[in-house]
Amino acid sequence: MKLLIATDAWHPQVNGVVRSLEQMARAGEAQGVEPIFLTPQDFHSLPLPGYSEIRLSLVTRSGVLQAFDGHAPTHVHIATEGPIGHAARRACLARGRPFTTSYHTRFPEYLAARAPVPQSWSYAWLRRFHGAASGTMVSTPSLERELAGRGFSNLMTWTRGVDTALFRPQASDALAGIPGPIFLFVGRLAVEKNLQAFLGLDLPGTKVVVGDGPDRARLQGLHPEARFLGTRTGEDLAEIYAAADVFVFPSLTDTFGIVLLEALACGLPVAAFPVTGPLDVISGTGAGVIAADLREAALAALAIPRERCRAEALRHTWAESARQFYANIEIAHAVGPMRAAKPAKQAARLVELG
């Protein structure tokens, strides 16, 4: 397989989309797949106003067609709904070739948090975008049910994983000198992450925030008692997870939350709202507390044994995530023009084909 992945999300962004695609590329190479990325680095681009790490590419369908001709991919996956994703979609439709997409971001909710745009309009636009794909990958069963209820079709499950060698329990002094218990958040500091719901809690000890984004200055001004450490990655991040006492995930809009698995892998229990992502990853595992009262959840999570969290994380591997990803691509491309088929019909068609 020679797979072209078109994505508007790429370095220097630090987010779950970029991490997932990087992991798929590594796993693909080990399986004989040749991944080719089409990213903002391949085109002239402009920074998104107020969010400079996100680049808006000045890309055209002809530019994507040139990439198709130059790389001659056998399969195409469109990871995002931005300028590159739209240009790649138009190019695939012009050539009559099948492609898959993935639904990473609750764009309607994110847009509604910033502008008076009805979510129904945004979802109608997204249905049209993904409706042309032979398969649309979603990260959790609850998200699949929700999108199906909104009229999305050809939905396929693609779960996420965690590097349990990097993210692991360890003795760590990364947060030495900070009064405990330490309640930690890791992620992008933007309005859609609902950080105020965490930072406004009346909790003992200290709240620690890792990450950066357009809302950082405002949040730091409102909450000088919290510790803002900026962006951390790799071993530095793993040591912070291992040194904290509870991971608090206040988002109401994430479709998964890879940081949940990173925290668990380091033995860190999770507190979260009962929404998509936490419900799929945490509910029923004993590795966290999910409740409408986030303060109650955070305090209760202090009593969870760290070994239980680690054991749950070991069930989520990038190897299984990659197996699903590439199997979905094979299924969708084999089905080809059956773009309106339901998943069961797609599976039946695959059996016919092979």
GIRAPE-V557830 format. One record per pair of residues at least 12 apart in sequence whose C-alpha atoms are under 6 Angstrom apart, sorted by sequence separation. I is the first residue (numbers start at 1). GAP is how many residues later the second one is. D is the distance in Angstrom with one decimal. If there is no record, write none. Layout:
I_GAP_D + I_GAP_D
//
This chain:
45_12_4.1 + 289_12_5.8 + 44_13_5.9 + 45_13_5.4 + 288_13_5.8 + 44_14_5.6 + 108_14_5.1 + 274_16_5.5 + 40_17_5.4 + 271_17_5.7 + 273_17_5.4 + 274_17_5.8 + 136_18_6.0 + 137_18_5.8 + 139_18_5.8 + 208_18_5.9 + 212_18_5.5 + 269_18_5.6 + 270_18_4.4 + 271_18_5.0 + 272_18_5.0 + 273_18_5.2 + 135_19_4.9 + 136_19_4.9 + 137_19_4.7 + 138_19_5.2 + 139_19_4.9 + 207_19_5.1 + 208_19_4.7 + 209_19_4.8 + 210_19_5.2 + 211_19_4.7 + 212_19_5.7 + 269_19_5.1 + 271_19_5.9 + 273_19_5.4 + 135_20_5.9 + 136_20_5.8 + 137_20_5.5 + 138_20_5.6 + 139_20_4.7 + 210_20_5.3 + 211_20_4.1 + 137_21_5.6 + 210_21_5.7 + 256_21_4.1 + 287_21_5.9 + 77_22_5.6 + 79_22_5.5 + 241_22_5.9 + 246_22_5.8 + 248_22_5.9 + 250_22_5.8 + 255_22_5.6 + 287_22_4.7 + 76_23_5.0 + 77_23_4.8 + 78_23_4.6 + 79_23_5.2 + 182_23_5.9 + 184_23_6.0 + 188_23_5.5 + 189_23_5.2 + 190_23_5.8 + 246_23_5.3 + 247_23_4.7 + 248_23_4.8 + 249_23_4.9 + 64_24_5.9 + 77_24_5.6 + 181_24_4.6 + 182_24_5.0 + 183_24_4.9 + 184_24_4.8 + 185_24_4.9 + 186_24_4.7 + 187_24_5.1 + 188_24_5.6 + 189_24_4.4 + 190_24_5.8 + 242_24_5.3 + 246_24_5.9 + 127_25_5.8 + 180_25_4.4 + 182_25_5.9 + 184_25_6.0 + 186_25_5.9 + 188_25_5.5 + 190_25_4.9 + 61_26_4.7 + 179_26_5.4 + 180_26_6.0 + 189_26_5.3 + 271_26_5.2 + 60_27_5.7 + 179_27_6.0 + 189_27_5.7 + 271_27_5.0 + 61_30_5.5 + 8_31_5.7 + 1_32_5.1 + 2_32_4.8 + 3_32_4.9 + 4_32_4.7 + 5_32_4.9 + 6_32_4.7 + 7_32_5.3 + 269_32_6.0 + 3_33_6.0 + 4_33_5.8 + 100_33_5.3 + 99_34_5.5 + 100_34_5.7 + 102_34_5.1 + 99_35_5.9 + 100_35_4.9 + 101_35_4.7 + 102_35_4.4 + 103_35_5.5 + 100_36_5.8 + 268_38_6.0 + 267_39_4.4 + 13_40_5.9 + 267_40_6.0 + 269_40_6.0 + 267_42_5.0 + 267_43_4.8 + 264_45_4.8 + 265_45_4.7 + 264_46_5.5 + 265_48_4.9 + 264_49_5.5 + 198_52_6.0 + 261_52_5.8 + 194_56_5.8 + 194_57_5.3 + 193_58_4.7 + 182_62_5.1 + 185_62_6.0 + 182_63_5.2 + 183_63_5.0 + 184_63_4.8 + 185_63_5.5 + 181_64_5.9 + 183_64_5.9 + 184_64_5.8 + 174_65_5.9 + 174_66_5.5 + 172_67_5.7 + 4_69_5.8 + 3_70_5.6 + 2_71_4.9 + 167_71_5.2 + 172_71_5.4 + 2_72_5.1 + 3_72_4.8 + 4_72_4.9 + 5_72_4.9 + 6_72_4.8 + 7_72_5.1 + 8_72_6.0 + 3_73_5.6 + 5_73_5.8 + 6_73_6.0 + 7_73_5.4 + 169_73_5.6 + 8_74_5.8 + 8_76_5.7 + 6_79_5.9 + 110_82_5.7 + 167_95_5.9 + 168_97_5.3 + 169_97_4.3 + 167_98_5.5 + 168_98_4.1 + 169_98_5.4 + 167_99_5.3 + 164_101_5.9 + 161_155_4.8 + 162_155_5.6 + 161_156_4.3 + 162_156_6.0 + 161_157_4.3 + 160_161_5.3 + 159_162_5.4 + 51_163_5.9 + 158_166_5.6 + 158_167_5.8 + 154_188_5.2 + 154_189_5.4 + 135_197_5.4 + 134_198_5.1 + 134_205_4.7 + 98_235_5.8 + 98_238_5.4 + 24_298_5.6
//
